[in-house]
Amino acid sequence: MGNNAYLSRLMSYIYNLDLNLLKSLQALIQEQHVSHAAAKLNVSQPAMSQALQKLRTHFEDPLLVRVGNEMELTSRAKEISQSLSVIFDELEALHTSHEFHPDLAKGTFRIDTHEYVAASFLAEPIRRIRLLAPKLNFNFVMCSPESFRDLDAGLSDMVIANERRASLNFRRRPVFEEPIFCVLDEEHPAIDNLTVENLFEYPHSRMSYSDSYCDQLDKYARDNGLVRDIVTTTDNLQLQVPFIEGTRQIAFLPETLAFQSVRHRPLKAIPCPVELLKVRTSMMWNELKHRDPVHKWVRQLLCDETQKNWKSEAS
């Protein structure tokens, strides 16, 4: 049976099949593992299991079966896989506009991010974009919990921040990861001997809303019967820095911001003695913007150039 016959056969099943289920089917066929397919689409494992059950009902075939310790595709699933790429190529073509001309792009592109991310990683890419698209303007907004609500409502074009608070419905692309450093006054009593044991003996500053590494510190304290003495809370990372100077407070900041903070202040940045996961900064956008030609062009340039800048900073 030729490819056209496969495609015709599959298309007869697609008319009443939700496109999201089709994406789930593609991920399941590619990964041959429910958990891996869920991770690929940024959905929960129960959601992917439910999607697989619906697909099995729709195609009247188990699609994935366990053989020993692994999952394998059924003959029907293998047949479908031969046409699936053709289907998605056709769908992609439907959404692809004519050749994109940056010099004709115009409008205002809003980006919600942290000040240090914009200053350290985005300034140069934006200059390049503006040279290629002089009619395209940018509006930078300080990242906050409202940023993700605005992104969902279509008021913001992109959020570049830690992805922990982001909806799983958002598209995302990791840009860089950084370890957490402690920032202390250079006369702090523990400046040369900050340990896991004495870290919680001193007051801390933190973000006023939840963040991934703050949550990790909170959990570590709870698990070990410790209490964090939070004396300063701020709604952005940079604002913590002035309140550290001349005190015994400790701020916990991503590496880039930590070392920026100590350049012109009597402060010192040292690795956090508690082992924390690195902070991942990702580019996130609404599904509705995914195929917009201007958005697609801007995010590709931003991501490529930002990663170059980050590698340059890291080296």
C-alpha positions in Angstrom: 0.0 0.0 0.0 1.5 3.4 -1.1 1.8 6.5 1.0 -1.2 8.1 -0.6 -3.3 5.1 0.5 -2.0 5.3 4.0 -2.8 9.0 4.1 -6.3 8.5 2.8 -6.9 5.8 5.3 -5.7 7.9 8.2 -7.5 11.0 7.1 -10.8 9.2 7.4 -10.2 8.9 11.1 -8.9 12.5 11.6 -12.1 14.5 10.7 -13.6 13.7 14.1 -10.3 13.7 16.0 -9.2 16.6 18.1 -5.9 18.2 17.0 -4.5 18.0 20.5 -5.1 14.2 20.5 -3.3 14.0 17.2 -0.3 15.8 18.8 -0.5 13.3 21.7 -0.6 10.4 19.2 2.5 11.8 17.5 4.4 12.1 20.8 3.3 8.6 21.9 4.5 7.1 18.6 7.8 8.9 18.7 8.6 8.3 22.4 6.8 4.9 22.8 6.5 5.8 26.5 3.6 7.5 28.2 5.7 9.5 30.7 8.2 10.6 28.0 5.4 11.6 25.7 3.8 13.7 28.5 7.1 15.5 29.2 7.6 16.2 25.5 4.2 18.0 25.3 4.5 19.5 28.8 1.4 17.8 30.1 0.9 15.5 33.1 1.2 11.7 32.9 -2.5 11.2 33.8 -3.5 13.6 31.0 -1.4 11.6 28.5 -2.7 8.3 29.8 -6.3 9.6 29.3 -5.3 10.8 25.7 -4.0 7.3 24.9 -7.2 5.7 26.1 -9.2 8.1 23.8 -6.9 7.3 20.9 -7.3 3.6 21.5 -11.0 3.9 21.4 -10.9 6.1 18.3 -8.7 3.9 16.3 -10.1 0.7 17.8 -6.5 -0.5 18.5 -4.3 -0.6 21.6 -1.5 1.3 19.7 1.0 0.8 22.4 1.5 -2.7 24.1 3.9 -3.8 26.7 6.4 -6.4 25.6 8.6 -7.4 28.5 9.8 -4.2 30.2 9.2 -2.0 27.2 6.3 -0.6 25.2 6.1 -1.3 21.5 3.9 0.0 18.7 1.2 -2.2 17.3 1.1 -2.9 13.6 -1.8 -0.3 13.3 0.3 2.3 15.1 3.2 1.7 12.7 0.9 2.1 9.8 -0.4 5.4 11.2 3.1 6.7 11.9 4.0 6.5 8.2 1.3 9.1 7.4 1.5 11.2 10.6 4.5 13.2 9.5 2.7 13.9 6.2 -0.3 15.2 8.0 1.7 17.5 10.2 3.6 18.8 7.2 0.4 19.7 5.6 -0.9 21.4 8.7 2.3 23.3 9.0 2.0 24.5 5.4 -1.5 25.7 6.1 -0.2 28.0 8.8 2.9 29.2 7.1 2.6 32.6 5.6 4.4 34.1 2.6 8.0 35.0 2.9 8.6 37.1 5.9 10.2 40.6 5.5 11.5 42.0 8.8 11.8 45.5 7.4 8.0 45.5 6.9 7.2 44.3 10.4 5.6 46.9 12.7 3.8 47.1 16.0 4.8 46.9 19.7 6.2 43.6 21.1 5.8 43.3 24.9 8.3 41.3 26.9 7.9 40.6 30.7 11.2 39.8 32.3 13.6 40.6 35.2 15.7 43.8 34.9 19.0 42.0 35.1 17.9 39.6 32.3 17.0 42.5 30.0 20.2 44.4 30.8 22.6 41.4 30.6 21.2 39.3 27.9 18.5 41.1 25.8 19.9 44.6 25.0 22.2 43.5 22.2 19.6 41.1 20.5 17.1 43.9 20.6 19.5 46.3 19.0 20.0 43.8 16.2 16.3 43.2 15.8 15.7 46.9 15.6 18.3 47.3 12.8 16.5 44.6 10.8 13.0 45.6 11.7 13.1 49.4 12.4 9.3 49.7 12.6 9.0 47.1 15.4 8.9 48.6 18.9 9.5 46.9 22.3 7.8 47.4 25.6 9.7 45.8 28.6 7.7 45.1 31.7 9.0 44.1 35.1 8.2 40.4 35.6 5.6 39.7 38.3 2.8 37.1 39.0 0.5 39.2 36.8 2.9 38.6 33.8 1.6 35.0 33.3 -2.0 36.1 33.5 -1.3 38.8 31.0 0.4 36.3 28.7 -2.6 34.0 29.0 -4.9 36.9 28.2 -2.9 38.0 25.1 -1.8 41.3 26.7 1.9 40.2 26.7 3.8 38.6 23.9 6.4 36.8 25.9 7.7 36.2 29.4 11.4 35.4 29.9 11.8 34.2 33.5 11.8 31.1 35.6 9.1 28.7 34.2 7.9 27.3 37.5 4.8 29.4 37.8 3.9 29.1 34.1 0.9 27.3 32.9 1.6 24.0 31.1 -0.5 25.4 28.2 2.2 27.9 27.4 4.8 27.2 24.7 8.3 27.4 26.2 12.0 27.2 25.3 14.8 27.1 27.9 17.4 29.8 27.4 19.9 29.3 30.2 20.4 27.9 33.7 22.3 29.4 36.6 23.3 28.3 40.1 22.2 30.3 43.1 24.7 32.4 45.0 24.4 34.0 48.5 25.1 37.7 48.6 26.4 39.1 51.9 27.9 42.3 53.2 31.7 42.1 53.0 31.9 42.5 56.8 29.3 39.8 57.5 30.4 37.4 60.4 30.1 34.4 58.1 31.7 35.9 55.0 34.6 33.4 55.1 32.7 30.5 56.7 29.2 30.3 55.4 28.0 26.7 56.0 24.8 24.7 55.9 24.9 24.8 59.7 25.1 28.6 60.2 23.1 29.7 57.0 19.8 29.8 59.0 21.3 31.6 62.0 21.2 34.8 60.0 18.2 36.8 58.6 17.2 36.3 55.0 15.6 38.4 52.2 13.4 36.9 49.6 10.9 37.5 46.8 7.4 38.4 48.0 6.0 35.7 45.7 7.0 32.1 45.4 10.1 31.2 43.4 11.7 27.8 42.7 14.9 28.2 44.8 13.0 30.0 47.7 10.7 27.1 47.8 13.7 24.7 47.9 15.2 26.7 50.8 11.8 26.6 52.6 11.6 22.9 52.2 15.1 22.3 53.4 14.4 24.3 56.5 11.1 22.4 57.2 12.7 19.0 56.6 15.6 19.9 59.0 13.5 21.6 61.7 14.9 25.0 60.9 13.2 28.4 60.5 14.0 31.1 58.0 14.0 34.6 59.5 12.7 36.6 56.6 13.2 40.3 57.4 12.9 41.8 53.9 10.6 40.8 51.0 10.7 42.5 47.6 8.7 42.1 44.4 11.8 41.9 42.2 15.2 40.4 42.6 17.3 43.6 42.2 15.6 45.4 45.0 16.9 43.0 47.6 20.5 44.1 47.0 20.5 47.6 48.7 19.0 46.1 51.9 21.9 43.7 52.3 24.6 46.3 52.6 25.7 47.0 56.2 23.5 44.2 57.7 23.7 40.5 58.5 21.0 39.7 55.9 21.7 37.1 53.2 20.1 37.3 49.7 19.8 34.4 47.4 20.3 35.4 43.8 21.0 33.8 40.4 24.7 33.9 39.6 24.6 36.7 37.0 22.7 39.1 39.2 24.8 38.1 42.2 28.0 39.1 40.6 26.5 42.2 39.1 25.4 43.2 42.6 28.8 43.1 44.1 30.7 45.0 41.5 30.1 48.5 42.9 29.0 47.7 46.4 30.8 46.4 49.6 29.2 43.0 49.1 30.4 39.5 48.3 28.9 36.7 46.3 29.6 33.1 47.4 28.1 29.7 46.4 25.0 28.7 48.4 26.0 26.0 50.9 22.6 24.3 50.5 22.6 22.3 47.3 19.8 23.8 45.1 18.7 23.0 41.6 19.8 25.6 39.1 17.4 28.3 38.1 16.2 27.8 34.6 15.2 30.9 32.6 12.9 30.1 29.8 11.2 32.0 27.0 7.4 31.4 27.2 4.6 32.5 24.9 0.9 31.9 24.3 -0.1 29.1 21.8 -2.1 31.7 19.9 1.2 33.5 19.0 3.1 30.4 18.1 2.7 30.7 14.3 2.6 34.4 14.1 5.5 35.2 11.6 6.7 38.3 13.5 6.6 36.5 16.9 8.4 33.4 15.4 11.1 35.6 13.9 11.6 37.6 17.1 11.8 34.7 19.5 14.2 32.8 17.2 16.6 35.7 17.1 16.2 36.5 20.8 16.8 32.9 21.9 19.9 32.4 19.6 21.5 35.7 20.6 20.6 35.4 24.3 22.2 32.0 24.5 25.4 33.4 22.9 25.4 36.3 25.4 24.9 33.9 28.3 27.7 31.6 27.2 29.9 34.7 26.9 29.0 35.9 30.4 29.6 32.3 31.8 33.0 32.1 30.2 
